[in-house]
Amino acid sequence: MTDRITYIGHATVLIELEGVRLLTDPLLRHRVAHLRRRRPYPTFDHLTLLDAILLSHHHRDHLDIPSLKKLGRDVRIIGPSGTAVMLQDYGFTQVEEISVGQKTAVGPLTIEAVFADHASQRTPMGVKTECVGFMVYGRATSIYFAGDTNLYPEMAALHPDIVLLPVWGWGPTLGDGHMDPETAAKACALIQPKMAIPIHWGAFHPIGFGWLNPVFLTLPPITFADRTTALAPNVLVQVLPPGNSLELDQVTG
């Protein structure tokens, strides 16, 4: 099986590494509350036979119950504390919780939860729950999926080959606990990976914005690439439009 990364859109990424298929933060609907998908989804055929789903936190655009149901209630789900109770209420049967610093195995891969500087409340008045990113360790390649996070100094202790970094969101502005193109480029300067792939851009927008084709749907990854070239010139940036894939032997082979 070819090692490959496919950017589905928003924070949803299919990671195929050493025969293992991982899907991050599945958001697989065309309409989510006031948000609309900008482009049609690629076929869902390649999202079958998943080995595990990685959930970074409980915000509705990252933990989407209807999307998880599409993937099956018996799929293995790995997420932060509080995930099991929530999902078991919906009939999901294989939910595993890991906190920052804890590890678990998926086939030959090791999955480690790492810190994310982001506040997670399912509802505005809800209980705050843990947010995490994930390090995925293979025999020859390691990948960092940041989830939602702001820049923090301890990122320098991460040593992945590939980073999947959020560079924007779904609207014209960003709230606290998110990286924009500049801070994501600074993260690359701290981490010094071989390759960076910008995510969390270009897939969703509020109702009505699709007709306007605003720059927040297209500009963030371009700005990120430019700023990374300036701040971390040894890092290769690969911009994948939503739905596109990259075979990793082009980079790590």
C-alpha positions as CSV (number, residue, x, y, z in Angstrom):
1,M,0.0,0.0,0.0
2,T,1.3,3.4,-0.9
3,D,2.0,5.9,1.9
4,R,-0.2,8.9,1.2
5,I,-1.8,11.9,2.7
6,T,-5.2,13.1,1.4
7,Y,-6.5,16.5,2.6
8,I,-10.3,16.0,2.6
9,G,-11.0,19.4,3.9
10,H,-11.1,21.5,7.2
11,A,-9.3,19.3,9.7
12,T,-10.2,16.0,8.0
13,V,-7.1,14.2,6.7
14,L,-6.7,10.6,5.5
15,I,-3.2,9.4,6.6
16,E,-2.1,6.1,4.9
17,L,1.1,5.0,6.4
18,E,2.7,1.5,6.6
19,G,-0.6,-0.2,5.6
20,V,-2.6,1.7,8.3
21,R,-5.4,4.1,7.5
22,L,-6.1,6.9,9.9
23,L,-8.7,9.6,9.5
24,T,-8.5,12.8,11.5
25,D,-11.5,14.9,12.8
26,P,-14.1,13.7,10.2
27,L,-16.4,16.4,8.8
28,L,-18.1,14.7,5.9
29,R,-21.3,16.7,5.4
30,H,-22.1,19.4,2.8
31,R,-24.0,21.5,5.4
32,V,-23.1,21.9,9.1
33,A,-25.2,24.4,10.9
34,H,-24.5,27.8,9.2
35,L,-21.5,26.4,7.3
36,R,-21.5,25.1,3.7
37,R,-18.9,23.0,1.9
38,R,-17.2,25.0,-0.9
39,R,-16.5,22.1,-3.2
40,P,-18.1,18.6,-3.6
41,Y,-16.5,15.8,-1.6
42,P,-14.3,13.3,-3.3
43,T,-15.8,9.8,-3.3
44,F,-16.2,8.3,0.1
45,D,-15.1,4.9,-1.2
46,H,-11.5,5.5,0.0
47,L,-12.8,6.2,3.5
48,T,-13.8,2.6,4.1
49,L,-11.7,0.1,6.0
50,L,-10.3,2.6,8.4
51,D,-8.0,1.4,11.1
52,A,-8.8,4.3,13.5
53,I,-10.2,7.8,13.7
54,L,-8.2,10.4,15.6
55,L,-10.4,13.1,17.3
56,S,-8.5,16.2,18.5
57,H,-11.3,17.8,20.5
58,H,-15.1,18.2,20.9
59,H,-16.0,21.3,18.9
60,R,-18.8,20.5,16.4
61,D,-16.6,21.1,13.4
62,H,-14.1,18.5,14.6
63,L,-16.3,16.0,16.4
64,D,-19.3,15.6,14.1
65,I,-21.7,12.8,15.1
66,P,-23.4,12.4,11.7
67,S,-20.0,12.2,10.0
68,L,-18.9,9.5,12.5
69,K,-22.1,7.6,11.9
70,K,-21.3,7.5,8.1
71,L,-18.1,5.7,9.0
72,G,-19.8,3.1,11.2
73,R,-20.4,2.7,14.9
74,D,-17.8,-0.1,15.2
75,V,-14.8,1.9,13.9
76,R,-12.0,2.5,16.4
77,I,-12.0,6.1,17.7
78,I,-9.1,7.6,19.7
79,G,-9.7,10.9,21.4
80,P,-9.2,13.0,24.5
81,S,-10.9,12.6,27.9
82,G,-14.6,12.8,27.8
83,T,-14.9,11.3,24.3
84,A,-15.9,7.8,25.4
85,V,-19.0,8.9,27.4
86,M,-20.2,11.2,24.7
87,L,-19.8,8.7,21.8
88,Q,-21.0,5.6,23.7
89,D,-24.4,7.4,24.1
90,Y,-24.6,7.4,20.3
91,G,-23.8,3.7,20.1
92,F,-20.1,3.8,19.2
93,T,-18.5,0.7,20.6
94,Q,-14.7,1.2,20.3
95,V,-13.7,4.5,21.8
96,E,-10.3,4.9,23.5
97,E,-9.3,8.0,25.5
98,I,-5.7,9.2,25.7
99,S,-4.4,12.3,27.4
100,V,-1.3,14.4,26.6
101,G,1.8,12.2,26.8
102,Q,-0.1,8.9,26.5
103,K,0.5,6.5,23.6
104,T,-1.4,3.7,21.9
105,A,-0.7,1.5,19.0
106,V,-2.6,1.1,15.7
107,G,-1.0,-1.8,13.8
108,P,2.7,-1.0,13.5
109,L,2.1,2.7,14.2
110,T,2.4,4.5,17.6
111,I,0.0,7.3,18.3
112,E,0.8,9.8,21.0
113,A,-1.4,12.6,22.2
114,V,0.4,15.9,22.5
115,F,-0.6,19.3,23.9
116,A,-2.9,21.7,22.0
117,D,-3.4,25.3,23.1
118,H,-7.1,25.5,22.5
119,A,-10.3,25.6,24.6
120,S,-12.8,22.9,23.9
121,Q,-16.4,23.4,24.9
122,R,-19.1,21.5,23.0
123,T,-21.6,24.3,23.7
124,P,-21.0,27.9,24.8
125,M,-22.0,27.0,28.4
126,G,-20.7,23.5,28.3
127,V,-17.9,21.8,30.3
128,K,-14.4,22.5,29.0
129,T,-12.7,19.3,27.8
130,E,-9.2,18.4,26.8
131,C,-7.8,19.3,23.4
132,V,-4.9,17.3,21.9
133,G,-2.9,17.0,18.8
134,F,-1.4,13.7,17.7
135,M,2.0,12.4,16.8
136,V,1.9,9.4,14.5
137,Y,5.1,7.4,14.5
138,G,6.0,4.9,11.8
139,R,9.2,3.0,11.4
140,A,10.6,5.5,8.9
141,T,8.2,8.5,8.9
142,S,6.5,10.5,11.7
143,I,3.6,12.9,11.3
144,Y,2.2,15.6,13.5
145,F,-1.5,16.4,13.3
146,A,-2.0,19.6,15.2
147,G,-5.8,19.7,15.4
148,D,-6.8,23.2,16.6
149,T,-4.1,25.0,18.5
150,N,-2.3,28.3,18.9
151,L,1.5,28.5,18.7
152,Y,3.3,27.4,21.9
153,P,7.1,27.2,22.6
154,E,7.1,23.5,23.5
155,M,6.4,22.7,19.8
156,A,10.1,22.8,19.5
157,A,10.3,19.5,21.3
158,L,8.3,17.8,18.6
159,H,10.4,16.2,15.9
160,P,8.1,15.0,13.1
161,D,9.1,14.5,9.5
162,I,5.7,16.0,8.3
163,V,3.4,18.5,10.0
164,L,-0.3,19.0,9.3
165,L,-0.8,22.6,10.5
166,P,-4.0,24.6,10.6
167,V,-3.5,28.0,8.8
168,W,-7.0,29.4,9.0
169,G,-10.7,28.4,9.7
170,W,-14.0,28.8,8.1
171,G,-14.7,32.5,8.3
172,P,-13.2,36.0,7.7
173,T,-11.7,36.1,11.2
174,L,-10.2,33.7,13.7
175,G,-11.0,33.2,17.3
176,D,-8.5,32.5,20.1
177,G,-6.6,29.3,20.0
178,H,-6.0,29.1,16.3
179,M,-3.0,29.6,14.1
180,D,-3.0,31.9,11.1
181,P,-0.4,31.7,8.2
182,E,2.1,33.7,10.2
183,T,1.9,31.8,13.4
184,A,1.8,28.5,11.5
185,A,5.0,29.5,9.7
186,K,6.6,30.3,13.1
187,A,5.6,26.8,14.2
188,C,7.5,25.4,11.2
189,A,10.5,27.4,12.3
190,L,10.2,25.9,15.8
191,I,9.6,22.3,14.7
192,Q,11.8,22.2,11.6
193,P,10.0,19.3,9.8
194,K,11.0,18.1,6.4
195,M,7.6,19.0,5.0
196,A,4.5,21.0,6.0
197,I,1.0,20.6,4.7
198,P,-1.5,23.4,5.5
199,I,-4.9,22.3,6.6
200,H,-8.1,23.9,8.1
201,W,-8.6,26.2,5.1
202,G,-10.7,26.4,1.9
203,A,-13.4,23.8,2.6
204,F,-16.2,25.5,4.5
205,H,-17.7,29.0,4.6
206,P,-20.7,30.7,6.2
207,I,-23.9,30.8,4.3
208,G,-23.7,33.4,1.5
209,F,-19.9,33.7,1.3
210,G,-19.6,31.1,-1.5
211,W,-20.9,33.6,-4.1
212,L,-18.3,36.1,-3.0
213,N,-15.3,33.8,-3.3
214,P,-13.6,35.7,-0.4
215,V,-9.8,35.6,-0.1
216,F,-10.0,33.7,3.3
217,L,-10.9,30.6,1.2
218,T,-7.8,30.7,-1.0
219,L,-5.1,33.0,0.4
220,P,-4.1,31.5,3.7
221,P,-2.0,28.5,2.4
222,I,-0.3,30.8,-0.1
223,T,0.7,33.2,2.6
224,F,1.7,30.4,4.8
225,A,4.0,29.0,2.1
226,D,5.6,32.4,1.5
227,R,6.2,33.0,5.2
228,T,7.5,29.6,5.8
229,T,10.0,30.1,3.0
230,A,11.2,33.2,4.8
231,L,11.2,31.8,8.4
232,A,12.0,28.2,7.8
233,P,13.6,27.9,4.4
234,N,14.6,24.2,4.8
235,V,10.9,23.2,5.2
236,L,9.2,22.0,2.0
237,V,5.6,23.3,1.9
238,Q,3.1,21.2,-0.1
239,V,-0.3,22.9,-0.6
240,L,-3.1,20.3,-1.2
241,P,-6.4,21.7,-2.3
242,P,-9.3,19.9,-0.5
243,G,-9.7,16.5,-2.0
244,N,-6.1,16.1,-3.2
245,S,-3.5,13.6,-2.2
246,L,0.3,13.4,-1.9
247,E,2.3,10.2,-2.1
248,L,4.9,10.4,0.6
249,D,7.7,8.6,-1.2
250,Q,8.0,11.8,-3.2
251,V,9.3,13.4,0.0
252,T,10.6,10.7,2.3
253,G,11.8,8.1,-0.1
